[in-house]
Structures are given as C-alpha cells and as structure tokens.
Amino acid sequence: MTISPDFNSEIYEYSVNIQANEITKLDIEAIPNREDVNIEITGNENLEIGKNIIEIKLKAEGEETITYRINVEKIDGSELGNNLFSIYLIVLIIVLIFCFFINFKKTK
C-alpha cells in the first residue's frame, strides 16, 4: 500500500488503494509541527469496499483549519482474484494463438 503523491505539507489531497478485506482502518500518524495544533481525523473507521474519504483537520487557535484528504479505494479481494483470473485467461489465449500460428506456418 503506497500513498500518492508522497507527503508534502503543501499538498492537501492524496490517494491510496488497499486490496485487503481485513483492513478496516489505516494506521495514520499525524504529527503537528507545533504544540498548539489540534488534530481531528474523521472517516478512518470501518473502511468499506469502494471509495472512502479520510480527512485530517489541523486547527490552531485563531488560525484557519487546514484539511488534508486521503481518498481510499478499497478493492474486494474476490474482485482482485477475478481480475487476475481474467488476465491469466487472456495471456493463455494469446499463447495458444501464437502456438497455432507457428504450427500453421510450419505446415505450409
């Protein structure tokens, strides 16, 4: 699992794909660069199959709230398995066509 783009305090929106049904939340370690900053994380509980949005809000007294957003796409493990099976079948068909073509040229 890799977040994209790499974290930069000037970038406020990120994306990550997770491919496991067992994951119900991300392990987020939000460390403020100042002691007077309060951090609130929402949307990180019970991640469901499909799109999820996690927001990390930073607020210091007398300043605007800064919100970082992580768009989490949770892919069902069975869906991933079906996609891999489909790719396997396509590769198998291509190999069979290639072998048939080689045999066909040899017999001419």
N, CA, C and O atoms as a GROMACS GRO file, in nm:
protein
  432
    1MET      N    1   0.086  -0.117   0.000
    1MET     CA    2   0.000   0.000   0.000
    1MET      C    3   0.090   0.123   0.000
    1MET      O    4   0.175   0.140   0.088
    2THR      N    5   0.070   0.209  -0.100
    2THR     CA    6   0.151   0.330  -0.112
    2THR      C    7   0.060   0.449  -0.133
    2THR      O    8  -0.032   0.446  -0.214
    3ILE      N    9   0.087   0.554  -0.058
    3ILE     CA   10   0.008   0.677  -0.073
    3ILE      C   11   0.069   0.759  -0.185
    3ILE      O   12   0.191   0.762  -0.203
    4SER      N   13  -0.017   0.825  -0.261
    4SER     CA   14   0.030   0.904  -0.373
    4SER      C   15  -0.039   1.040  -0.372
    4SER      O   16  -0.160   1.046  -0.351
    5PRO      N   17   0.032   1.146  -0.393
    5PRO     CA   18   0.178   1.158  -0.401
    5PRO      C   19   0.241   1.141  -0.264
    5PRO      O   20   0.171   1.129  -0.163
    6ASP      N   21   0.374   1.142  -0.260
    6ASP     CA   22   0.444   1.139  -0.131
    6ASP      C   23   0.402   1.260  -0.050
    6ASP      O   24   0.370   1.365  -0.106
    7PHE      N   25   0.402   1.245   0.084
    7PHE     CA   26   0.352   1.354   0.168
    7PHE      C   27   0.437   1.479   0.152
    7PHE      O   28   0.560   1.475   0.150
    8ASN      N   29   0.366   1.591   0.142
    8ASN     CA   30   0.425   1.724   0.139
    8ASN      C   31   0.322   1.814   0.206
    8ASN      O   32   0.204   1.809   0.170
    9SER      N   33   0.364   1.894   0.301
    9SER     CA   34   0.268   1.975   0.376
    9SER      C   35   0.193   2.075   0.288
    9SER      O   36   0.091   2.130   0.331
   10GLU      N   37   0.241   2.099   0.167
   10GLU     CA   38   0.175   2.191   0.075
   10GLU      C   39   0.072   2.121  -0.014
   10GLU      O   40  -0.003   2.187  -0.086
   11ILE      N   41   0.066   1.988  -0.008
   11ILE     CA   42  -0.030   1.911  -0.087
   11ILE      C   43  -0.138   1.863   0.008
   11ILE      O   44  -0.108   1.806   0.113
   12TYR      N   45  -0.265   1.886  -0.029
   12TYR     CA   46  -0.375   1.860   0.064
   12TYR      C   47  -0.463   1.741   0.026
   12TYR      O   48  -0.557   1.709   0.099
   13GLU      N   49  -0.435   1.675  -0.087
   13GLU     CA   50  -0.517   1.561  -0.127
   13GLU      C   51  -0.428   1.446  -0.174
   13GLU      O   52  -0.334   1.466  -0.252
   14TYR      N   53  -0.459   1.326  -0.125
   14TYR     CA   54  -0.380   1.207  -0.152
   14TYR      C   55  -0.472   1.092  -0.189
   14TYR      O   56  -0.592   1.097  -0.165
   15SER      N   57  -0.413   0.989  -0.249
   15SER     CA   58  -0.490   0.869  -0.286
   15SER      C   59  -0.413   0.745  -0.245
   15SER      O   60  -0.290   0.743  -0.245
   16VAL      N   61  -0.488   0.642  -0.210
   16VAL     CA   62  -0.428   0.512  -0.179
   16VAL      C   63  -0.529   0.404  -0.213
   16VAL      O   64  -0.649   0.420  -0.193
   17ASN      N   65  -0.479   0.292  -0.266
   17ASN     CA   66  -0.561   0.175  -0.292
   17ASN      C   67  -0.522   0.067  -0.194
   17ASN      O   68  -0.404   0.043  -0.170
   18ILE      N   69  -0.621   0.002  -0.136
   18ILE     CA   70  -0.594  -0.110  -0.047
   18ILE      C   71  -0.668  -0.231  -0.102
   18ILE      O   72  -0.780  -0.220  -0.152
   19GLN      N   73  -0.604  -0.347  -0.092
   19GLN     CA   74  -0.659  -0.468  -0.154
   19GLN      C   75  -0.680  -0.579  -0.053
   19GLN      O   76  -0.652  -0.695  -0.080
   20ALA      N   77  -0.728  -0.544   0.062
   20ALA     CA   78  -0.748  -0.647   0.165
   20ALA      C   79  -0.878  -0.622   0.239
   20ALA      O   80  -0.907  -0.511   0.283
   21ASN      N   81  -0.956  -0.727   0.252
   21ASN     CA   82  -1.082  -0.716   0.325
   21ASN      C   83  -1.061  -0.699   0.474
   21ASN      O   84  -1.148  -0.647   0.544
   22GLU      N   85  -0.945  -0.743   0.525
   22GLU     CA   86  -0.919  -0.738   0.667
   22GLU      C   87  -0.893  -0.595   0.717
   22GLU      O   88  -0.907  -0.569   0.836
   23ILE      N   89  -0.855  -0.505   0.629
   23ILE     CA   90  -0.822  -0.369   0.670
   23ILE      C   91  -0.951  -0.290   0.690
   23ILE      O   92  -1.029  -0.271   0.597
   24THR      N   93  -0.972  -0.244   0.813
   24THR     CA   94  -1.091  -0.166   0.842
   24THR      C   95  -1.057  -0.020   0.869
   24THR      O   96  -1.145   0.066   0.870
   25LYS      N   97  -0.927   0.009   0.889
   25LYS     CA   98  -0.883   0.148   0.907
   25LYS      C   99  -0.735   0.156   0.874
   25LYS      O  100  -0.663   0.056   0.879
   26LEU      N  101  -0.690   0.277   0.840
   26LEU     CA  102  -0.549   0.300   0.812
   26LEU      C  103  -0.478   0.341   0.940
   26LEU      O  104  -0.538   0.401   1.029
   27ASP      N  105  -0.352   0.308   0.948
   27ASP     CA  106  -0.270   0.348   1.062
   27ASP      C  107  -0.211   0.486   1.028
   27ASP      O  108  -0.109   0.496   0.961
   28ILE      N  109  -0.276   0.590   1.075
   28ILE     CA  110  -0.237   0.728   1.042
   28ILE      C  111  -0.167   0.789   1.163
   28ILE      O  112  -0.221   0.791   1.274
   29GLU      N  113  -0.046   0.838   1.139
   29GLU     CA  114   0.030   0.904   1.244
   29GLU      C  115   0.044   1.051   1.203
   29GLU      O  116   0.134   1.087   1.127
   30ALA      N  117  -0.044   1.135   1.255
   30ALA     CA  118  -0.042   1.278   1.222
   30ALA      C  119   0.034   1.351   1.334
   30ALA      O  120  -0.011   1.357   1.448
   31ILE      N  121   0.149   1.405   1.298
   31ILE     CA  122   0.234   1.473   1.397
   31ILE      C  123   0.240   1.621   1.360
   31ILE      O  124   0.296   1.657   1.256
   32PRO      N  125   0.184   1.708   1.445
   32PRO     CA  126   0.188   1.851   1.414
   32PRO      C  127   0.329   1.907   1.432
   32PRO      O  128   0.408   1.855   1.510
   33ASN      N  129   0.357   2.015   1.359
   33ASN     CA  130   0.489   2.077   1.373
   33ASN      C  131   0.489   2.186   1.482
   33ASN      O  132   0.590   2.251   1.506
   34ARG      N  133   0.372   2.203   1.547
   34ARG     CA  134   0.360   2.298   1.658
   34ARG      C  135   0.276   2.234   1.768
   34ARG      O  136   0.189   2.152   1.742
   35GLU      N  137   0.305   2.274   1.893
   35GLU     CA  138   0.232   2.216   2.007
   35GLU      C  139   0.089   2.264   2.019
   35GLU      O  140   0.006   2.195   2.079
   36ASP      N  141   0.057   2.382   1.965
   36ASP     CA  142  -0.078   2.438   1.981
   36ASP      C  143  -0.177   2.391   1.874
   36ASP      O  144  -0.287   2.446   1.864
   37VAL      N  145  -0.139   2.293   1.796
   37VAL     CA  146  -0.226   2.244   1.688
   37VAL      C  147  -0.305   2.123   1.737
   37VAL      O  148  -0.248   2.027   1.788
   38ASN      N  149  -0.437   2.130   1.720
   38ASN     CA  150  -0.526   2.016   1.750
   38ASN      C  151  -0.551   1.940   1.621
   38ASN      O  152  -0.569   2.000   1.515
   39ILE      N  153  -0.553   1.808   1.630
   39ILE     CA  154  -0.573   1.723   1.513
   39ILE      C  155  -0.701   1.642   1.531
   39ILE      O  156  -0.725   1.583   1.636
   40GLU      N  157  -0.782   1.640   1.425
   40GLU     CA  158  -0.905   1.560   1.424
   40GLU      C  159  -0.904   1.476   1.297
   40GLU      O  160  -0.890   1.529   1.186
   41ILE      N  161  -0.918   1.344   1.312
   41ILE     CA  162  -0.921   1.252   1.198
   41ILE      C  163  -1.061   1.194   1.189
   41ILE      O  164  -1.112   1.137   1.286
   42THR      N  165  -1.124   1.209   1.072
   42THR     CA  166  -1.258   1.154   1.051
   42THR      C  167  -1.260   1.065   0.928
   42THR      O  168  -1.181   1.084   0.835
   43GLY      N  169  -1.349   0.967   0.928
   43GLY     CA  170  -1.368   0.879   0.813
   43GLY      C  171  -1.273   0.761   0.810
   43GLY      O  172  -1.268   0.688   0.710
   44ASN      N  173  -1.196   0.739   0.917
   44ASN     CA  174  -1.098   0.632   0.918
   44ASN      C  175  -1.146   0.508   0.993
   44ASN      O  176  -1.066   0.420   1.026
   45GLU      N  177  -1.273   0.500   1.021
   45GLU     CA  178  -1.328   0.383   1.090
   45GLU      C  179  -1.414   0.303   0.993
   45GLU      O  180  -1.489   0.360   0.914
   46ASN      N  181  -1.403   0.172   0.999
   46ASN     CA  182  -1.487   0.083   0.919
   46ASN      C  183  -1.483   0.115   0.770
   46ASN      O  184  -1.587   0.138   0.708
   47LEU      N  185  -1.362   0.118   0.711
   47LEU     CA  186  -1.350   0.141   0.567
   47LEU      C  187  -1.423   0.031   0.493
   47LEU      O  188  -1.410  -0.087   0.525
   48GLU      N  189  -1.500   0.070   0.394
   48GLU     CA  190  -1.583  -0.025   0.319
   48GLU      C  191  -1.529  -0.044   0.178
   48GLU      O  192  -1.448   0.036   0.131
   49ILE      N  193  -1.574  -0.150   0.112
   49ILE     CA  194  -1.537  -0.175  -0.027
   49ILE      C  195  -1.582  -0.054  -0.110
   49ILE      O  196  -1.695  -0.007  -0.096
   50GLY      N  197  -1.494  -0.005  -0.195
   50GLY     CA  198  -1.523   0.112  -0.278
   50GLY      C  199  -1.448   0.234  -0.227
   50GLY      O  200  -1.341   0.223  -0.166
   51LYS      N  201  -1.506   0.351  -0.254
   51LYS     CA  202  -1.440   0.477  -0.220
   51LYS      C  203  -1.470   0.519  -0.077
   51LYS      O  204  -1.583   0.512  -0.030
   52ASN      N  205  -1.364   0.563  -0.008
   52ASN     CA  206  -1.373   0.614   0.128
   52ASN      C  207  -1.292   0.743   0.133
   52ASN      O  208  -1.191   0.756   0.063
   53ILE      N  209  -1.334   0.838   0.214
   53ILE     CA  210  -1.260   0.963   0.229
   53ILE      C  211  -1.224   0.981   0.376
   53ILE      O  212  -1.310   0.980   0.463
   54ILE      N  213  -1.094   0.997   0.400
   54ILE     CA  214  -1.045   1.026   0.534
   54ILE      C  215  -0.999   1.171   0.536
   54ILE      O  216  -0.927   1.215   0.446
   55GLU      N  217  -1.043   1.246   0.637
   55GLU     CA  218  -1.000   1.384   0.650
   55GLU      C  219  -0.920   1.402   0.778
   55GLU      O  220  -0.957   1.353   0.884
   56ILE      N  221  -0.809   1.473   0.764
   56ILE     CA  222  -0.724   1.506   0.878
   56ILE      C  223  -0.726   1.658   0.889
   56ILE      O  224  -0.674   1.729   0.802
   57LYS      N  225  -0.788   1.707   0.996
   57LYS     CA  226  -0.803   1.852   1.014
   57LYS      C  227  -0.707   1.900   1.123
   57LYS      O  228  -0.700   1.844   1.232
   58LEU      N  229  -0.634   2.006   1.088
   58LEU     CA  230  -0.541   2.068   1.183
   58LEU      C  231  -0.592   2.207   1.214
   58LEU      O  232  -0.622   2.285   1.123
   59LYS      N  233  -0.603   2.238   1.343
   59LYS     CA  234  -0.658   2.368   1.384
   59LYS      C  235  -0.575   2.423   1.499
   59LYS      O  236  -0.555   2.358   1.602
   60ALA      N  237  -0.527   2.545   1.480
   60ALA     CA  238  -0.461   2.620   1.587
   60ALA      C  239  -0.549   2.739   1.619
   60ALA      O  240  -0.611   2.797   1.530
   61GLU      N  241  -0.555   2.776   1.744
   61GLU     CA  242  -0.642   2.885   1.787
   61GLU      C  243  -0.609   3.013   1.710
   61GLU      O  244  -0.493   3.054   1.698
   62GLY      N  245  -0.715   3.074   1.658
   62GLY     CA  246  -0.700   3.199   1.584
   62GLY      C  247  -0.654   3.183   1.440
   62GLY      O  248  -0.630   3.282   1.372
   63GLU      N  249  -0.643   3.060   1.392
   63GLU     CA  250  -0.600   3.035   1.254
   63GLU      C  251  -0.703   2.950   1.182
   63GLU      O  252  -0.787   2.884   1.244
   64GLU      N  253  -0.696   2.953   1.048
   64GLU     CA  254  -0.787   2.871   0.968
   64GLU      C  255  -0.755   2.724   0.985
   64GLU      O  256  -0.641   2.686   1.010
   65THR      N  257  -0.857   2.641   0.970
   65THR     CA  258  -0.839   2.496   0.974
   65THR      C  259  -0.776   2.451   0.842
   65THR      O  260  -0.817   2.495   0.735
   66ILE      N  261  -0.677   2.365   0.852
   66ILE     CA  262  -0.615   2.305   0.734
   66ILE      C  263  -0.664   2.161   0.727
   66ILE      O  264  -0.656   2.088   0.826
   67THR      N  265  -0.714   2.120   0.611
   67THR     CA  266  -0.767   1.985   0.595
   67THR      C  267  -0.688   1.909   0.489
   67THR      O  268  -0.674   1.954   0.375
   68TYR      N  269  -0.638   1.795   0.530
   68TYR     CA  270  -0.575   1.701   0.437
   68TYR      C  271  -0.676   1.590   0.410
   68TYR      O  272  -0.743   1.544   0.502
   69ARG      N  273  -0.686   1.547   0.285
   69ARG     CA  274  -0.783   1.445   0.247
   69ARG      C  275  -0.710   1.326   0.186
   69ARG      O  276  -0.622   1.341   0.101
   70ILE      N  277  -0.747   1.206   0.232
   70ILE     CA  278  -0.695   1.082   0.173
   70ILE      C  279  -0.812   1.009   0.110
   70ILE      O  280  -0.905   0.968   0.179
   71ASN      N  281  -0.807   0.991  -0.022
   71ASN     CA  282  -0.908   0.914  -0.094
   71ASN      C  283  -0.863   0.769  -0.094
   71ASN      O  284  -0.761   0.735  -0.155
   72VAL      N  285  -0.939   0.684  -0.027
   72VAL     CA  286  -0.903   0.543  -0.012
   72VAL      C  287  -0.997   0.461  -0.100
   72VAL      O  288  -1.119   0.467  -0.084
   73GLU      N  289  -0.940   0.384  -0.191
   73GLU     CA  290  -1.017   0.291  -0.273
   73GLU      C  291  -0.990   0.151  -0.220
   73GLU      O  292  -0.879   0.098  -0.233
   74LYS      N  293  -1.093   0.092  -0.160
   74LYS     CA  294  -1.079  -0.042  -0.103
   74LYS      C  295  -1.133  -0.143  -0.203
   74LYS      O  296  -1.251  -0.141  -0.238
   75ILE      N  297  -1.045  -0.231  -0.249
   75ILE     CA  298  -1.080  -0.329  -0.351
   75ILE      C  299  -1.108  -0.463  -0.284
   75ILE      O  300  -1.027  -0.512  -0.205
   76ASP      N  301  -1.221  -0.521  -0.316
   76ASP     CA  302  -1.261  -0.652  -0.263
   76ASP      C  303  -1.160  -0.757  -0.310
   76ASP      O  304  -1.125  -0.761  -0.428
   77GLY      N  305  -1.114  -0.840  -0.219
   77GLY     CA  306  -1.018  -0.944  -0.252
   77GLY      C  307  -1.069  -1.038  -0.360
   77GLY      O  308  -0.991  -1.081  -0.446
   78SER      N  309  -1.198  -1.072  -0.358
   78SER     CA  310  -1.252  -1.160  -0.461
   78SER      C  311  -1.254  -1.091  -0.596
   78SER      O  312  -1.234  -1.155  -0.700
   79GLU      N  313  -1.276  -0.959  -0.596
   79GLU     CA  314  -1.272  -0.883  -0.721
   79GLU      C  315  -1.132  -0.886  -0.779
   79GLU      O  316  -1.114  -0.901  -0.900
   80LEU      N  317  -1.031  -0.871  -0.692
   80LEU     CA  318  -0.893  -0.877  -0.736
   80LEU      C  319  -0.863  -1.014  -0.794
   80LEU      O  320  -0.797  -1.025  -0.898
   81GLY      N  321  -0.910  -1.120  -0.727
   81GLY     CA  322  -0.888  -1.256  -0.777
   81GLY      C  323  -0.953  -1.277  -0.913
   81GLY      O  324  -0.893  -1.340  -1.001
   82ASN      N  325  -1.073  -1.224  -0.933
   82ASN     CA  326  -1.140  -1.235  -1.063
   82ASN      C  327  -1.062  -1.163  -1.171
   82ASN      O  328  -1.051  -1.213  -1.283
   83ASN      N  329  -1.008  -1.046  -1.140
   83ASN     CA  330  -0.929  -0.970  -1.237
   83ASN      C  331  -0.803  -1.047  -1.275
   83ASN      O  332  -0.768  -1.053  -1.392
   84LEU      N  333  -0.735  -1.107  -1.177
   84LEU     CA  334  -0.615  -1.185  -1.206
   84LEU      C  335  -0.648  -1.306  -1.291
   84LEU      O  336  -0.572  -1.340  -1.381
   85PHE      N  337  -0.762  -1.372  -1.264
   85PHE     CA  338  -0.804  -1.487  -1.343
   85PHE      C  339  -0.832  -1.445  -1.488
   85PHE      O  340  -0.795  -1.516  -1.581
   86SER      N  341  -0.895  -1.330  -1.507
   86SER     CA  342  -0.924  -1.279  -1.641
   86SER      C  343  -0.794  -1.251  -1.717
   86SER      O  344  -0.783  -1.283  -1.836
   87ILE      N  345  -0.697  -1.192  -1.648
   87ILE     CA  346  -0.567  -1.165  -1.712
   87ILE      C  347  -0.500  -1.297  -1.750
   87ILE      O  348  -0.442  -1.308  -1.859
   88TYR      N  349  -0.506  -1.395  -1.661
   88TYR     CA  350  -0.448  -1.526  -1.690
   88TYR      C  351  -0.511  -1.587  -1.815
   88TYR      O  352  -0.440  -1.639  -1.900
   89LEU      N  353  -0.643  -1.581  -1.826
   89LEU     CA  354  -0.711  -1.637  -1.944
   89LEU      C  355  -0.670  -1.566  -2.072
   89LEU      O  356  -0.649  -1.631  -2.175
   90ILE      N  357  -0.658  -1.434  -2.067
   90ILE     CA  358  -0.619  -1.358  -2.186
   90ILE      C  359  -0.478  -1.398  -2.230
   90ILE      O  360  -0.454  -1.419  -2.348
   91VAL      N  361  -0.386  -1.408  -2.134
   91VAL     CA  362  -0.249  -1.448  -2.167
   91VAL      C  363  -0.248  -1.589  -2.225
   91VAL      O  364  -0.178  -1.615  -2.323
   92LEU      N  365  -0.325  -1.680  -2.167
   92LEU     CA  366  -0.334  -1.817  -2.218
   92LEU      C  367  -0.385  -1.820  -2.361
   92LEU      O  368  -0.331  -1.892  -2.445
   93ILE      N  369  -0.487  -1.742  -2.390
   93ILE     CA  370  -0.541  -1.736  -2.527
   93ILE      C  371  -0.438  -1.682  -2.624
   93ILE      O  372  -0.424  -1.734  -2.734
   94ILE      N  373  -0.365  -1.579  -2.584
   94ILE     CA  374  -0.260  -1.522  -2.671
   94ILE      C  375  -0.152  -1.626  -2.699
   94ILE      O  376  -0.107  -1.638  -2.813
   95VAL      N  377  -0.110  -1.700  -2.596
   95VAL     CA  378  -0.009  -1.804  -2.615
   95VAL      C  379  -0.060  -1.912  -2.710
   95VAL      O  380   0.013  -1.956  -2.798
   96LEU      N  381  -0.185  -1.955  -2.693
   96LEU     CA  382  -0.243  -2.057  -2.781
   96LEU      C  383  -0.250  -2.008  -2.926
   96LEU      O  384  -0.220  -2.084  -3.018
   97ILE      N  385  -0.290  -1.884  -2.946
   97ILE     CA  386  -0.296  -1.828  -3.082
   97ILE      C  387  -0.156  -1.824  -3.142
   97ILE      O  388  -0.138  -1.858  -3.259
   98PHE      N  389  -0.058  -1.782  -3.063
   98PHE     CA  390   0.080  -1.775  -3.110
   98PHE      C  391   0.130  -1.914  -3.150
   98PHE      O  392   0.191  -1.930  -3.256
   99CYS      N  393   0.103  -2.015  -3.064
   99CYS     CA  394   0.145  -2.152  -3.095
   99CYS      C  395   0.075  -2.204  -3.221
   99CYS      O  396   0.138  -2.270  -3.304
  100PHE      N  397  -0.052  -2.176  -3.236
  100PHE     CA  398  -0.126  -2.217  -3.354
  100PHE      C  399  -0.067  -2.152  -3.478
  100PHE      O  400  -0.052  -2.217  -3.581
  101PHE      N  401  -0.034  -2.025  -3.470
  101PHE     CA  402   0.023  -1.951  -3.583
  101PHE      C  403   0.158  -2.012  -3.623
  101PHE      O  404   0.185  -2.028  -3.742
  102ILE      N  405   0.242  -2.046  -3.526
  102ILE     CA  406   0.374  -2.105  -3.555
  102ILE      C  407   0.355  -2.241  -3.622
  102ILE      O  408   0.421  -2.271  -3.721
  103ASN      N  409   0.265  -2.324  -3.568
  103ASN     CA  410   0.239  -2.456  -3.627
  103ASN      C  411   0.181  -2.445  -3.766
  103ASN      O  412   0.213  -2.525  -3.855
  104PHE      N  413   0.094  -2.346  -3.786
  104PHE     CA  414   0.032  -2.325  -3.916
  104PHE      C  415   0.138  -2.288  -4.020
  104PHE      O  416   0.131  -2.335  -4.134
  105LYS      N  417   0.236  -2.205  -3.983
  105LYS     CA  418   0.343  -2.163  -4.077
  105LYS      C  419   0.432  -2.282  -4.110
  105LYS      O  420   0.480  -2.293  -4.222
  106LYS      N  421   0.457  -2.371  -4.012
  106LYS     CA  422   0.544  -2.487  -4.034
  106LYS      C  423   0.480  -2.586  -4.131
  106LYS      O  424   0.551  -2.652  -4.207
  107THR      N  425   0.348  -2.598  -4.129
  107THR     CA  426   0.281  -2.697  -4.211
  107THR      C  427   0.263  -2.649  -4.355
  107THR      O  428   0.229  -2.730  -4.440
  108LYS      N  429   0.283  -2.525  -4.384
  108LYS     CA  430   0.265  -2.473  -4.520
  108LYS      C  431   0.380  -2.511  -4.609
  108LYS      O  432   0.381  -2.476  -4.727
   0.00000   0.00000   0.00000
